[in-house]
Amino acid sequence: MLLTACLLLLFSLTGCGGGGGGGGGGDADPLYSEISAQTDGFIAAVNAGNLDEAMGFVDSNLFYYPMNGESVRISAFRDRLAAFLQGSSERQVVIEDREVLSNGETSALFAGRLACTWKDLAGVSHTAAPETVEMFWEWNAKWGITKISGHADQGLAFPPAP
């Protein structure tokens, strides 16, 4: 009995030794902290309503996959984000259940569950349905988002129409 309890305690402290996983654990991707910090910066700028700061995290070669299923470029994403920021207040965008999968030291896939609430200009509260978001980050003198979509290039509702 005591041996079983000790083994369970040891297992819970050391984990199962499996691969992958996010959350910054001991076996997390080597770029997890760095890519999560970049994503947090982007989300913080969106929540603050700062379009220029948010777009500072976006690479000029961005591909964006909105709900209509078409791949669009950076100007369409900027316009959609600007409309959301200008037509909303009290934005609360969060991403949970994070995963990072790096490809060397200069690119990484960030994925998570995005939730978004906001008030429109009339003060009416809105809650978007949570959705999976994937952001591909590339290093080119600095980190930048090169692609943003739902899972496997499915359309993304974010940013929502205010």
N, C-alpha and C positions, 0 to 999 in steps of 0.2 A: 504494500500500500504506500509506504513512504517512498519507495523507489519510483512508483508510478507518479506520485505527486512531484517528485524532483524532476523527472523526465518531462512532465507537462510544463513545469515552470521553466526549465531550460529551453524547451521548444518555443514557448511563448516569448521568451526574451531574445532568441536568436532568429526566429522566423523560419520559414520552410526552405529557404535557399532558392526559391523559384526566381525566374527572370522577370524582366519588365517591371511594370508597376510605376506608379507616380507617387506623389505625396512626399517626395524628397527622402524616402527611406534609404537604407543602406545599400540596396541593390538597384536604386533608381538610375535612370539614364544619366550619363555624365554631364549633359547639358540641361538637365531638369531645372536646376535653380536659376540658371542664366536665362533660359527661355521663359520660364514662369515669371521672372522679374520683368522681362520685356513685355509680356502679355499683361501683367499687372499695370505697367505704365500706360499702355494703350487704353485699358479699361478705365483707369483712374482719369485719364484725359477725357474720355467719353462721358463719364459720370460728372465731371466738372463742367462739361459743355464747351471744352476747348478744342475746336476743330483743328487748328494749326498744330497743336501739340499732339493730338491723336494721329494726324496724318504724318507727323514726324516719325512714326513707327511703321509706316507703310512704304514699301519699295515702289519706285516709279514704274516698275514693270508688273504691277499687281494684276492678277486675274481674280475676279469676284464672280461668284455664282449665286445670284439672287433666286427667289422662288420661281420666276418665270422660266427657269431652265437654261437661259442663255448665259454664256460667259461674257462678262464685260470688263472693261479696263478701269484704270484708276479714276478717271474723271467721273464716270458713272457712280462709282463707289463714293467718291468725295461728295457728289451732289446729293446722294441719298443720305449720307451721314449728316451733311449740313442741314438738310430738311428736317431730319429727326432732332438734331440739337437745337435748331431755331424754333421748332414747334413743340418743344417739350421742356419740362422742368422736373426737378426732384427725380432725376434718372437714377436708377439703381441697377446696374448691370453687374452680374457676378458669373464666374465660371467655376464650376465644381467638378469633381471626378476627373481630375486632370491626368493626362498621360503625355509624355514626351518621348519621341523616338528620333534620335539623332542619326545623321548619315555623315560620319566623320566629324570634323570640328567646324564646318561652315554651313551646315543646313540641318534643319530639324522640323519634324511634324509635331505640332501641339494640338491636342484634342481634348475636349471637355464638354460639359453640359452647361449651356448658356441659358441664364434666366434674366429677364428684363422687366422692370416695372418703371412707370413714369406717369407724370400728369401732363395732360395737353394744356394748351393756352387758356382754355375755359376752366381749368382746375379739376377736370375729371380724371380719376385714376384709371390706369390701364395696366394689364399684366399680359405679357406675351406668353404663349405656350413655350415651355422649355424645349430646347433643341440642341442637338449635337452640333458643335462647331469644330472645324478643322482649320488651322492656320499653319501654312508652311512659311518658315522663317529661313532667310538666307543671309549670310555674312558677306557684305561688300563694303568694306571700310566701317560699317556699323550693321547691326541687325535690322532687318526690314521684313515685313510680311509680304510675300510674293504671291500667295494664293489664300483666299478665304472662302470657305464653302461649308455646306453641311457634310455629313459623312459621305465619302467616296464621290465627291463632286455633286452631290444633291444640292438643290436650291436651299438657300438660307433666308429666313425671314428677317434676320437682323441686318442692318438697323430697320426697325419698324417704321411704318408711316405714322407720323404723329397724329 
